[in-house]
Amino acid sequence: MIGGPGPVMTIRGFGEDTDSTRRRVTPGTARRALPYARPYRWTIAALLLLTSLVAVAQVASPLLLKIVIDEGIIPREKALVVWLALAVAGLALLEAVLTFTETWLSGKISEGLVYDLRTQVFDHVQRQPIAFFTRTQTGSLVSRLNTDVVAAQQAVTTLLSQSASSLLSLILVLGTMFYLSWQITLLALVALPLFLLPGRLVGRRLQGLMRESMQLNAEMGTLMHERFNIAGALLAKLYGRPDSEKRLFTERAGRVRDIGVVTTVYSRMLLVSVTLLGSLATALVYGLGGVLVVDGSFQLGTLVALAVLLTRLFGPINQLSSMQASVMTALVSFDRLFEVLDLKPLIAQRPGAVALDRSRGAPDIEFDAVSFRYPKASEVSLASLQGYGAPPERGDDALTLDQISFRVPAGTLTALVGPSGAGKTTITQLVPRLYDPLSGTVRIGGHDVRDLTFDCLRDTVGMVTQDAHLFHDTLRANLLYARPDAEERELVEACKAAQIWDLIAALPEGLDTVVGDRGYRFSGGEKQRLAIARLLLKAPSIVVLDEATAHLDSESEAAIQQALKTALRGRTSLVIAHRLSTIRDADQILVVDAGRIVERGTHEELLAADGLYAELHRTQFTRQPSRNGAAPAPAGPGYGDPPNGAGLPPLEGVPPGGMMMPPPMQGPPPMQGPPPGGPPMQGPPMGPPPGGGPMPGGRPPQGSG
């Protein structure tokens, strides 16, 4: 307790009392940070040379003052006084230039060091598996690269500019003082242990306060990131309560303020105590030295020189004492950054990994007895990055996939269907190696995906998910993200094939139009078509579609089906679809339920088997509750068929694009069937709606599995 009312009294407990805020700096953090300074060793050597010259200049000035008084002023030697005064002025000017250069060099070193560290952390985070990002708060992660790095930079700048200078000045000043009067110097040094005591008492507490402050700032940054991105802002507008949001932010900002007050008090406590002790020592020197001058024991100039040197003695001591806070800040910042760097990626490229021979055409895909469960948070992330209120771990090790085996022949289309949460999206995420199976093997072109290079997998597998993400950049930049070397003609052709070029051409800035945060300036269907254009531009040999037409209206879907038919031709394709009409002509349909493949075959074979697929089909296209009822309605066009309206005149009674409007969930009985050649009626979707909430147990929020 410091005393007085208010936040200063509560030294502990501004944040949650967790291990992430109470843990001390890892031993060896300072030694581990030293190699980052190796590339700047010659600059550091120049800095040390300048620091030595500054320290010499600081000692020379008091000695010149001694000569001015004893040999110039008292003997009334005007010429000597003038020349010595000019020498003191020149020395001060030289010291200012040296100090400026010293500051520039220290800044160059510290900024370069932090630049290296920041880029290393960024690169390391990019190499983390997708499971890391599903468990990590974005605001907390960004805080490591911003707040912590900036704190480390400021602390390193202070240490570089003050530590060597203060130490050298301390040594030179003490040596000069002993030369002038060892008695007064010893008397001044009696107070030296008192200067070191506050640093030792306060330093450890400052370390805990710095770590807690950084954690609280990360929490506040997370809150702002969640509320200020477009999705969070829209949710807050529709469902949020402004007063409650303000109270929540005020509470977190208040905790940051309170711990900032305490940190400031502790830091100033060092400065105040050292300044007080310095003033008392100066008074003692003037008192004793003045008596000696009156008695004629030594000259007045010597006393003045000793007094000036004393101020320059306690200055470095003051800096070295207050440097405790800078050291603690730097150590905590580096420790939090090293904590991220020490997190080994769960998925890494094996030594000797190979690339596929793209000249042999589209490869096949094979799952051989694959079992999988999503990794726990402790396996992929850090407690301090998950924040408070992180989702609890599942109480069991239930498998998401259990002994999955199938093969997708090269150049064919395999569809995955089944209830939401059955594991379909999980299967597709194992193909580009977003996750590794718990057991079994996933092969592409006969190679275990774990034996392929990451670059090869990125070039071979193209994926379009339900929630197409666009960066806050231009349309051109978002498309070129798939292939940076693509020409303008290729961009236009890909957009035309995705049925989005007419919209882009009508925009005032065309491909240079900024899409907005996460592409929110465009509708869901438009973003989906842009994602398909990006896929077409990449031209992978394996295509994975996770309900890629989920956000399209009937007319847009009809156009996209034709585009996808062209895009999938000659490529190995794995497609997730809730709308069974879109995959009726797939070469193979796999029915997934509870992490297992329960049926497989073609559309007609699965209907004839009268199993889960037939039940799902009846649920979508008929109202018959029994499996023994009338035969299901014929299916409409899919990825393999041109839809009605794609280059053909519309049929009577069928909307443009050839898709019938879905009936209401409840109401009149279904129509007597679709018009000839048209797609079937769409009834209520099976299970939860596509794009529903996240699956329990840490499953990805997008997709059906």
N, C-alpha and C positions, 0 to 999 in steps of 0.2 A: 504494500500500500504506500502510495506516495503522499497522500494527504489531500484533503479538500474534497468537495463533492464532485459529481459528474463522472465522466468516463475514465478519467485518469486513475480513479480508485481501483477499477477492475482490470488488473494486469492480465489475468488469465481468462480463457474461455470466450474469446471473440468469435471464433469459429467452432465447428464441431471438434470435440476432443478426440481426434482420430490419430492413428499411427502415422498417417501421411503428414500431419502438421507437427506432431510431437517428436518425430525421429530426428536424431542429430545428423550433422554432416558426416558422410561416409569417410572413414579414415583413408588417407591417401588421395583425397580430392585435389589438394594443392599440387602434389607431385604429378598427378595425372594431367593437370592443366598446363604444366610447363612445356611439354613437347609442342604445344600449339605456338609457342614463341620462337621455336627453332628457325622457321623461315625468315625471321626478322632479327637474327643475331647480330648482323653488322649494323643495323639501325639502332639496336639496343647498345652496342658498343659506342656508337657516336653519341647516343644519349648520355651514357655514363661519363664520357669525356666532357661534354658540356656541363653536366651536373657537377663535375669536379671543378671546372673553371668558375661556375657560379658560387660554389662553396668557398673557393679562394677569394673571390671578389667580396663576399660577405665578411670575411675576416680582415681583409686589407683595409676596408673603409674605417673601422674603429681605430686601427693602428695609425692611419693618416690623421685622424682627428686628434689622437694623442700628440703627434708631432706638431700639429697646428697650434695646439694650446701651449704645450711645454716649450717649444722652440720658436714659435711664431708670435702668438698673442702676448704671452707673458714677457718675453724679451723685446716686444714691440718691433718685430721684423716684418714690415708691411709687405715687402716683395715676396718673402717666403710664404706669408699667409695667402697672398693672391695665387701663387703657383700651386700651393697645396690645395687650396679651395678648388682650383680648376682641375687638379688631379682627382679630387673626390668626385666632382661632377662628371668627369670623363669615365671614372670607374663605375659610377651609377648608371650612366648611359650604356656602357658595355654590359653591365649586369642585366639591364632591361632587355637588350638584344639577345643575350644568351638565354635569358629566361623565356623569351618569346619562341626562340628556336627549339628550346627544350620542350616547351608545351606542344609545339607542332609535331615534333618527333614522337612524343608520348602518345598524342592523339592518333597519329598514323599507325603506330604499333597496335594500340588497343582496338581501333576500328578494324584493322586488318585481321587481328586475332579473332574478334567477334564475328567478322564476315566469314572466316573459315569455319568457325563453329556453327554458325547459323546454317550455312549451306550444307554442312555435313548432317545436321539434324534433319533438315528438310529432305535430303536424299534418303536418309535412313527411314523416315516416316513413310515416304512414298513406297518403300520396299516392304512395308508391313502388309500382311494379308488383309482381305476384306473384312475378316472377323474382327480385326483390331479396330476398324472404324465403326463397326456396329456396336462396339462396347465403349467407345471413347466419346466424351463430350467435346464437340468441335471448339467451343470457346476455351476450354482448359488446354487443349492442344495448341491452339493459336497463341495462347498466353505464354507457352514455353518459348516460342520462337520470337515473341515480341517483348513482353514485359520482362521475362527472365534474362533474355539476351541483352536488352537495354540496360538492365540493372548491372549485369556483369560488365558491360562495356564502360559504364560510368565508374564502377568500382576499380576496374583495371586501369583506367585513365588516371584516377586519383593515386593509385599505388605506384604507377610508373613515374608520375610527375613529382611525387613527394617522398617516396620511400628512400631511394638512393640519395636524393638531395638532402633530406633531413639527416640521414645517417652520417654522410660525409661532413655536413655542416656541424653536426654535434661533435664529431671527433676533432675537427680543426678548431672550433671555438674553445673546446675544453683545453686543448694543447696550448692555445694562445693565452688563455686565462691563467693557466698554471705558470706560464712564462712571466706574466706580469705580476701575479701575486698568488702564490700557492695557498696562503692562509685564507684569503677571501674566497678562493675557488673551492677549497674544502668546505667552508662554511655554506656556500651555495649548494654544494652537492648533498648536504645533509637532507635537504628536502626532496632529492631525486626519487627515493623509494615511494614517497607520497604521490608523485606524478604517475607511477605505474600501477598503484593500487586501484584507482577507479576503473582503469581499463580491464583489469582482471575480474573485478566484481560485476561490471556491466556487460562485458563482452559476451558471455555465455547466454545471458538473457536476450541480448540483441539478436543472437543467432536464431533463437526460437521465434522471436517477433518477426524477423525478416521472412522466415519460411511461412509463418501463418499469414502474414500480409500478402505474400505472393499467391497463396492458395485462395484467399478471399478475393483478391483482384481477379483471379481466374474464374471464380464463381460469378462475379459480377459481369465479367466479359461474356461468359456463357449465356447469362440471362439476356444481355443486350443482343447477342448474336441470334438467339432463338426468337426474340420478339421483333427484331428489325429486318430479318430476311423476309422476302415477299410472302412465303407460305405462312410463317409465324404471324406476320402483320395481318394477313387476311383472316387467319383463325381468330386472332385477338379482336378484330373488328366484328366478326360474326358472333363469337361466343364469349369474348373476354369482358371483363369488368374493369374499366379504366381506373377506378378508385383502388380496387384490389391490386391491380398491376403496379400502380404507383406505390402502394404500401409495401409490396414485395420488394421493389427496387430500392425504396427508401430504407428498408430494413438492412439490405445487403450493403448499400452505400454507407449506411450508418456504422456498420461493423468495420468497414474499411477505414472510415473516418476515425473511429475510436482507437483502433490499433495504430493508426498513423499518429495520433496524439501521443500515445504511450511511447512509440518508437522515437518520436521527436524529443520527448522529455528525457529519455535515457541518453540519446545522443548529445543533447545540450548539457546534460549533467556532467558528461566528460569534459566538455569545453569550459563550463563554468568552474568546475573544481580545479582544472589545470591553470586557468587564468588567475584564480584566487591565490593559488600557491605561488605562481610566478610573481604576482604583485607583492606578496609578503616577502619573498626572497629578495626582490629588488629593493624594498624598503630596508631590509637588513643590511644589504651591501652598501647602500648610500649612508646609512647610519654609522656603521663601523668604518667604512672608508673615509667618510667625512671627518671622523675623529682622528684617523691616522694622518689625513692631509693637514689638519690643524696642528697636529703634533709634529709635522714635518717628516713623518716616516716615509711617505712617497708623494709624488707630484700629483697635481690636480688633473693633468691630462691622463695619467694612468687611471684615476678614479672614473673619469668620463668614459674612457675606453672600456674599462671593466663593466660599467653600467650598460653600455651599448652591447657589448658582447654577451652580457647576461640575458638581455632581451632576445638576442639571437641564439642563445642557448635554450631558453624555454620555448622559443618558437618551434624548433625542430621536435623538442619533447612534446609540445602540444600537438603537433601534427602526427607524431608517432602514436600518441595516446588516442587521438580521435580516429586514427587509421584503423582502429579495432572495428569500428562500424563498417568501414569500407571492406576490410578483410572478410568480415562475416557475410556481408552482402554478396561479395564475389564468390565465396565458398558455397553459400546456399544456392546461388544462381547456377554455378557450374555443376553442383551436385544434382540439381533438378534436371539440367540438360543431360548430364551423364546417365541419369536414371532412364531417360528415353533411349539414349544410345545403347544402353546395356540390354534393352529389350530385344531379344533375338527374334527375327521373323519366323513365324511358325512354318512358312513355306519358303524355301530357298532353292536356288538353282544348284543342281548337283555338279560337282567337278566332272568335266568330260562330257557334259550334256551336248547333244547333237541337234541338228536341224533337219527337217524333212526335205526331201527332194521335191520341190514344187513342180518340176517338169513332168512328173508322173501323173499329174492330174489330181482330182479330189481324192483324199484318203477316206478310208472307212473309220467307223467309231465302234469300239467294243468295250462293254462293261463285263468284267469277269468276277462274279461273286463279290460284288462291292457292298460293303457295309459302311455306314457313316453316322456320326453324331456330331452336332455342333460343339465346338470347343467351349470350355468354360472361360469366364472372364479372367480368372487368374492365369490361364494359359496363354492369353493373347494380349492383355492390356495391363495397366497399372491402376491401383486403387485411387491414386491421386488424380488420374485422368478421367475416371468414371464419374466423379462428383458424388454428392450425397443424393440419396434416393435412387441409386442405381438399381436396375431390376434384379431381384434375387435369383440365385442359381437354382436350376432345377434340382429337385431332391433325388433324382435318379439319373442313371446313365442310359436312358431309353434311346434306342437307335432311331434315327430319322429314316435311314435306308437299311434294309436287311436282306443281304444276299441277292442283290440285283444283278441279273445277267441278261444281256441282249447284245445284238450286233446291228449296226446301221451300215448296210453295204454302201460302197462308194457310189456317189452320184444319185442316191435315192433319198426319199423323204420319209422320215419316221415321226409320227405324231404321238404325243403324250397326253392322255386325258385321265380324268379322275376327279374326285372331290377336292375342294380346297384343303390344303394342309396334308395332302397325300404324299408329297415329296417330289413333285414334278420339277419345280424350280431348282431344288437341291441337285437333281440329276443333271440339269443343264449347267449348273455352276461348277460341276466337277470336270466338265469337258475342257474349258479354258484354264483349269487349275486355279480357280479362285479358292478352292479348298482341296485338301488331300483326303482320300478315303481312309477310314479307320482300318479297313482290311480289304483285300481284293485289289484289282488292277483296272485302271481306265487306260485304254490304248487308242492311239490315233495312228493310222497307217501301220499298224503292227508294233508301234513303239509305246512303251509305258510313258504317259505324259510327264512323269517325274524325271525321265531321261531326256526330255526335249528342252531346248533353251526357251527362256521367257520370250525372247524376240520372235522365235519361230511360232510359239503359241499365239502371240498377238497378231502375227501376220496371217496365220492359218484360220483362226476362229473369229468370226464376226457375230456380234450379238445385239439384238434389239429387245429391250425390256419393256415392261408395261409403262413405267414412268421414265419417259425419255428425258434425259438431262441435257440442258444447254448452258454453256458458260455465259456469263455476262459480258458478251463480246459481239462482234458482228456475225452475220450469217456466214460470211466467207470464212472467218476464223474458226467457227464451229465445224464447218464442213472439212476444212483443211486439217483439222485435228486428226482425222482418219488417215489422210495422205498429204503431208505438207508439200510435196512436189507436184501435186495435181495442177493441170493447166485450166485456164478459164473455160475452155470448150468442154473439158471433162466435168467440171462443176455443173455447167448448164445441162449436159446430158443426164447426169445423175439426178438432178432436180426434176427434169422432165419425166424421167422414168418413174420417179416417186410421186408424180402428179402434184408437184408443189411449185413448179416453175412459173405458172401463170400468176400465182399470188406474189411471188418474189418480183417478177417483172413489173407488176403494178405498183410496187412500193417506190416512193420517190428516190430512195438511195439504193434500191436493189439489194445486191449481195452485201453491201456495206451497211445495211440496216442493223442497229444494235438490238439484240433480242430481249434485253432486260434481264433482271435477276432470275436465273433458272428458266429463262425463256418465257416468262409470264406475259410478254406482250403478244404471244401467240396462243391460240386455242390448243386443247389437248390433241385434237386430231392433226392440227398443223405441225405441232412439235413431233408427233409420231411420224409424219411423212418426212420431216427434216431428218429424223433419226434413220429412216429407211434410206434416204438419199445419202447420208453419211456412210451407211453400210454398203450401198452400191458403189460409192466412190472407193471404198477400201477394197472391194472385190475379193473377199476371202474365199477359200475353197471349202470351208465348213461354215454353215449359217445356222445360228440358234435364234429362234423367235419365241419369246416368252409373251404370248398373247399380244402380239405386235399390233393387232387391229382393234385392241380393246377400246380405244378412245375415238374411233372413227364412226361417223354416221353412215347410214346405209349407202348413200351415193358415193361417199369417199371410200368406203370399204370396197365397193365394187371396182372402183378404179385401182385401188391398191392391190387387190387380188390379182389383177392382170399384171401389174408391175412386179409383184412377187413371183408370179409364175415365170416371168422372164429372168428375174434375179436368181431363182433357185435352180434353174435349168443347168444341169451339169455339175451341180454342187451337192455335197452331202449335207442334208438338212435335218435338224431336230427342232420340232415345232410343238409348243404348248398351246392348246386351244380349249376354251370353254364352249365356244360355238362349234358344235360337231359338224355343222354344214360346211365349215371351211376346210375340213381335213378328210372328207369322204373319199377322195382319190389318193390318199397317202399310200405309199407302198407297204407301210406297216404301221399299225396302231397298237400302242402299248397302253393298257389300262392299269393305272397305279392306284393302289389303295393301302393306306397305313404302312407306307414304306416298302411295299412289295408289288411286283408285277403279277396281277391276278388274271389277266387275259392278254392275249396278243393275237393279231391277225389283221385281215383287211376289213374294210367297212362291212361288206356283205357277210363275211365269215363271222364277225362278232355279232351282227344282228341275228344270224341264224343260230348262234350259240345261246342266245336268249339269257345272257348273263348281266353283269353290271353295266357294260356298255349299252346293251339294248335297253336297260332300265333308264339310263341317263338319256338315251335318245328319245325314249317315249316321254320322259319328263319334259324335254325341251319342245317336242313337236306334236304331242298329242295330250289329251286329258284322261287317257285310259289308265286307271290305277292298277290294273292287274296285268301280270305278264301273260295271261291267257286270253287277253282281249284281242281286238282287231290288230291287223298288221300295221306297223308304224308307217308314217307318211314317207314317201321317197325323199332323199336328201337333195339339197340344191348344190350349187357350184362351190368349189373350194379352191385351194392353192393350185390344183391341177387343172381346173376348168375355167374358161373365160366366163365371167358372170353375165347375167342378162343385162343388157345395156352397155356392155363394154364393146362398142363397135357394132352393135346390132340394134335394130329399131325396138323400142319398148313394146312389151306386150300389153294388151288391153287390161286395164285394172292393176297394173304393176307400176309402182313409182319408178322414176328414173334411177338407173343403176341396177334395177332388177331385184331389189330386196323388198320383201313385204314388211310392212310396219308391224312390230310386235304387238300382240293383244295386251290388254290390261291384265294385271295380276289376277283380278277377280272380276267377273262380269259375265257377258253373254258367252254361250258355248263357242268353241272354235269353228272356223269356217270349214267347208267340206274338203279342204286340201288346197294346195298351191296351184296356180295356173300352170299349164304345161310349160316345161322348160324353166320355170321360175324357181326360186329358192323356197324352201319350206317355211312355214310359219315358225316364229320364235316365241316360245312360251317363257315362263319364268325361268331364270337361270338356275343351274344346279348349285346347291349349297350356298355358301356366302357369296356375295357379288364379287366379280373380279376386281382386284385392286383393293380388297378389304384390309382390315387392320392387321398389324403384325402378328405372326404366329407366336405362341408362347414358347418359352425356353430359349429365347435369343435367335429365333429364325428370322431370316431377312424379311423386311416389311413388304418387299415387292414380290410379285409372282404368286404362284399358287402353291408352292411347296416350301 
